[in-house]
Amino acid sequence: MPRDLHSGPVADRVQALNARYKHHSATAVLEHSLRDADLGHVALVSSFGAESVVLLHLVSVIAPETPVLFIDTRMLFAETLDYQRELAEKLHLCDVRTIRANPARVNFEDPDGTLHQFNTDACCAVRKVEPLERALSKFDGWITGRKRYQADTRTTVDFFEAEGDTRIKVNPLAHWGREDLEEYIVNNRLPRHPLVARGYPSIGCAPCTSPVKPGEDPRAGRWRGTQKTECGIHFIDGKPVRITKDTAA
């Protein structure tokens, strides 16, 4: 469990943090988050996906020693693994930690690697949710790249969120739009994920990610043809979110 450094419920601290940083910029929120006593020991969780380079670059400038947790589901695109190595070196990130599932759990739950074909939630749980929860148990909070514009399920995302009474989640880029990200990438001459140019604006595991057509929602290529819209690593009341396209409407 995270260290007991603070008094008061997580929800109260989240409310205070959102009030404290309500009018701050993304950079200020991130900078203070890495040093604010109300947050404690914080890690950045990154998929090294289509937009990840922005937050990774900000962290590399502000505090490159910040632990960066990268979940390798062993079903990622080869391009994502290459991009992860490229960014870690180029941005001089000091503490990138690759997180993987317990092999015994994977062998039991998905012995032939086909679980994603008939139960995407179960596949995400064993390959992504459980490993991340184990890795985050050492931290008081974590930083994500979630943004309001990404999906209907994220339109109310704040800078700070509570995971029950367990941890605080920080979303420094919550109010950024696609144009803000594009401008930042161009101005800082940051390398892009190679799959973006091939029509992948949102990138997850290879079997469950497809190209997106012009005019489609950027996340339309994630779990296409199913009711699933979130992988489950985000929590409400300490439990993984299971949001479907029906419940998100």
C-alpha positions in Angstrom: 0.0 0.0 0.0 1.1 3.6 -0.5 3.0 5.2 2.3 0.8 6.8 5.0 2.2 10.3 4.6 -0.9 12.4 4.7 -3.9 13.1 6.9 -7.5 13.1 5.6 -9.3 11.1 3.0 -8.0 11.0 -0.5 -11.2 12.7 -1.8 -10.6 15.7 0.5 -7.1 16.1 -0.7 -8.2 15.8 -4.3 -10.8 18.5 -3.8 -8.2 20.8 -2.2 -5.7 20.1 -5.0 -8.2 20.9 -7.7 -9.1 24.1 -6.0 -5.4 25.0 -5.4 -4.4 24.4 -9.1 -7.7 25.3 -10.8 -6.2 28.2 -12.8 -2.8 26.7 -13.4 -1.3 25.6 -16.6 -0.5 21.9 -17.4 3.2 22.6 -16.8 2.6 24.2 -13.5 0.2 21.4 -12.4 2.8 18.7 -13.4 5.7 20.6 -11.7 3.8 21.1 -8.5 2.5 17.5 -8.6 6.0 16.2 -8.5 6.8 18.2 -5.4 3.5 18.7 -3.6 3.5 17.1 -0.1 -0.2 16.3 -0.6 0.7 13.9 -3.4 3.7 12.1 -2.0 5.5 9.5 -4.1 4.3 9.8 -7.7 5.0 7.8 -10.9 4.1 8.6 -14.5 2.3 5.8 -16.3 2.8 5.9 -20.0 1.8 3.7 -22.9 4.4 5.4 -25.2 1.5 5.7 -27.6 0.4 8.3 -30.1 0.4 11.3 -27.8 2.6 10.1 -25.0 5.7 12.1 -26.1 4.2 15.4 -24.9 3.9 14.3 -21.2 7.1 12.3 -21.3 8.9 15.4 -22.6 7.4 17.6 -19.9 8.5 15.2 -17.2 12.0 14.9 -18.7 12.4 18.7 -18.5 10.9 19.1 -15.0 12.1 15.9 -13.2 13.7 13.3 -15.4 14.3 11.0 -12.4 10.5 10.5 -12.1 9.6 6.8 -12.3 8.0 6.0 -15.6 5.9 2.8 -15.6 5.5 1.2 -19.1 3.2 -1.8 -19.3 4.4 -4.4 -21.8 1.4 -6.6 -22.4 3.5 -8.7 -24.8 0.9 -8.0 -27.4 2.1 -4.5 -28.3 3.1 -3.4 -31.8 6.8 -3.8 -32.5 6.7 -0.1 -33.4 5.6 0.8 -29.9 8.5 -1.2 -28.3 11.0 0.5 -30.6 9.4 3.9 -29.9 9.6 3.3 -26.1 13.3 2.6 -26.4 13.9 5.6 -28.6 12.1 8.1 -26.4 13.7 6.8 -23.2 17.1 7.4 -24.7 16.3 10.7 -26.5 14.6 12.3 -23.5 17.2 11.0 -21.0 14.5 9.5 -18.8 16.4 8.1 -15.7 13.9 5.6 -14.3 11.8 3.8 -16.9 10.3 0.6 -15.5 8.9 -2.1 -17.8 6.0 -3.8 -16.1 4.7 -7.2 -17.3 2.2 -9.7 -16.1 3.0 -12.7 -14.0 3.8 -15.5 -16.6 2.0 -18.1 -14.5 -1.2 -15.9 -14.5 -1.0 -15.4 -18.3 -0.3 -19.1 -18.9 -3.4 -20.0 -16.7 -5.8 -17.4 -18.1 -4.6 -17.2 -21.7 -2.5 -20.3 -22.5 -2.9 -20.0 -26.3 -3.0 -16.2 -26.6 -6.5 -16.0 -27.8 -8.3 -14.6 -24.7 -8.7 -11.2 -26.4 -10.8 -12.7 -29.1 -13.7 -13.6 -26.8 -13.1 -11.7 -23.5 -11.3 -8.4 -23.9 -11.9 -7.3 -20.3 -10.3 -10.5 -19.0 -7.3 -10.1 -21.3 -6.8 -6.5 -20.2 -7.2 -7.5 -16.6 -4.5 -10.1 -16.6 -2.0 -8.4 -18.9 -2.6 -4.7 -17.9 -4.7 -4.0 -14.9 -3.2 -6.5 -12.5 0.5 -5.7 -13.3 -0.2 -1.9 -13.1 -2.0 -2.3 -9.7 1.0 -4.2 -8.4 3.4 -1.6 -9.6 1.4 1.3 -8.3 1.1 -0.2 -4.8 4.4 1.5 -4.0 3.2 4.9 -4.9 0.8 7.5 -3.5 -0.3 8.8 -6.9 0.2 8.5 -10.6 0.3 10.8 -13.6 -1.7 10.0 -16.7 -2.1 11.5 -20.2 -5.9 11.5 -20.1 -7.5 14.4 -21.8 -11.1 15.6 -22.0 -11.3 15.7 -25.7 -10.4 12.1 -26.2 -13.8 10.5 -25.7 -17.2 11.1 -24.3 -16.2 9.1 -21.2 -13.5 11.7 -20.4 -15.3 15.0 -20.8 -15.3 15.7 -17.1 -11.7 14.7 -16.3 -10.1 17.1 -13.7 -6.5 17.7 -13.0 -6.8 15.5 -9.9 -9.0 12.5 -9.3 -9.4 10.1 -6.4 -9.1 6.3 -6.7 -11.3 5.5 -3.7 -9.1 6.1 -0.7 -6.1 4.5 -2.2 -4.3 6.9 -4.5 -4.5 10.3 -6.3 -4.5 10.4 -10.1 -3.0 13.4 -11.9 -4.1 14.5 -15.4 -1.9 17.5 -16.2 -3.1 17.6 -19.9 -6.8 17.3 -19.0 -7.7 20.6 -20.7 -5.4 20.3 -23.7 -6.9 19.8 -27.2 -5.5 18.0 -30.2 -4.1 21.3 -31.6 -2.3 22.0 -28.4 -0.5 18.7 -28.6 0.3 19.1 -32.2 1.8 22.6 -31.6 3.9 21.3 -28.7 5.2 18.3 -30.7 6.2 20.6 -33.6 7.7 23.4 -31.5 9.8 20.9 -29.5 10.7 18.8 -32.6 9.6 15.6 -30.9 9.6 12.2 -32.6 6.1 10.8 -33.4 5.0 7.2 -32.9 5.5 5.7 -36.4 2.0 4.3 -36.5 0.4 7.7 -36.3 1.3 8.4 -40.0 -0.4 5.1 -40.9 -3.8 6.1 -39.4 -3.5 5.1 -35.8 -4.3 8.2 -33.6 -4.8 5.9 -30.5 -2.6 2.9 -30.1 -3.0 -0.1 -27.8 -2.3 -3.8 -28.2 -1.9 -4.9 -31.8 -4.8 -7.4 -31.9 -7.3 -4.8 -30.6 -6.2 -1.7 -32.5 -7.1 -0.8 -36.0 -6.6 2.3 -38.2 -9.1 5.1 -38.0 -10.8 6.6 -41.0 -11.1 10.4 -41.5 -13.9 11.8 -39.5 -14.1 8.9 -37.0 -13.5 9.3 -33.3 -9.8 9.1 -32.6 -10.4 6.1 -30.3 -12.7 4.3 -32.8 -9.9 1.9 -33.6 -9.7 0.6 -30.1 -11.6 -2.7 -29.6 -13.5 -2.0 -32.9 -16.8 -3.9 -33.2 -17.2 -4.3 -29.4 -18.8 -2.3 -26.6 -15.5 -1.7 -24.9 -14.0 1.8 -24.7 -11.5 1.7 -21.8 -8.8 -0.9 -21.0 -9.6 -0.9 -17.3 -6.5 0.7 -15.8 -8.5 3.7 -14.6 -10.3 3.3 -11.3 -13.5 4.6 -9.6 -13.9 3.9 -5.9 -10.7 1.8 -6.1 -12.1 -0.6 -8.8 -11.2 -0.8 -12.5 -13.6 1.1 -14.8 -15.6 -1.1 -17.1 -17.1 1.5 -19.4 -19.0 0.4 -22.6 -20.2 2.4 -25.5 -23.8 2.0 -24.3 -23.1 3.3 -20.8 -21.0 6.1 -22.1 -23.8 7.5 -24.3 
